[in-house]
Amino acid sequence: MRSSIEAQAGPAPEVRPDAEPVAQPVVERPVTLHGSAFAAWLLGRLGWRLQFDGLPGPQGVAVVYPHTSNWDFPLLVLAKWAVGVPVTFWGKASLFAWPVFGRWLRWLGGRPVLRHTPQGAVGQMIVDMNESVAQGRFMWLALSPEGTRRLTDGWRTGFYRVAHACRVPVGLVALDFGARRVVFDSFWRVSGNLEADLGLFAQRLAGTRGWRPEWAAPVRALSRLEP
């Protein structure tokens, strides 16, 4: 497994004590996982590399970028199996209506987006994440902040609201078709300064090339955070 998984985290940006609040890197990786050697081998046969060196904790939010094609999902499923992380992810409620496909999505960790609940989809996820933290239950939420594979003007901020409200780290997952690698080795404690933190994430993800580069959204917020 180790021969298929590389750990090559770049240097963390320097933050001055007198600067505005900004996300802080999380360096420790105490949570080790045992993934599928076959999935790692298959990724390698497809010409892909996986960079991963453990998780900073049992709960967090994994942000996948960019999302520009239908090929993203099967590659990420292989990467998930190779890493061995049981992720939770959001999906359109209509996808779960199909009997066989819906059951398979739930088995993978999928949850339908219920937009019309009193708390809203993000509010419900905050409740679920806080319960996982309180109970010490493993929960990593994985999602694409673009929300679609088509070009949008920026990122939806639901992932940030969950991470900030529940005080769990954000992990950046770079899906790079240019270098043919999945990079999951950059973790951050968000500060509440949305603009500054997304600017930092943009620097970290710079150069990541999607299947359709022209469909990759700029790393900026589509909306402000709500109180």
Summary of the structure (lengths in Angstrom):
residues: 227
radius of gyration: 16.8
end to end distance: 43.6
largest distance: 55.3
contacts: 670
relative contact order: 0.21
helix: 33%
strand: 21%
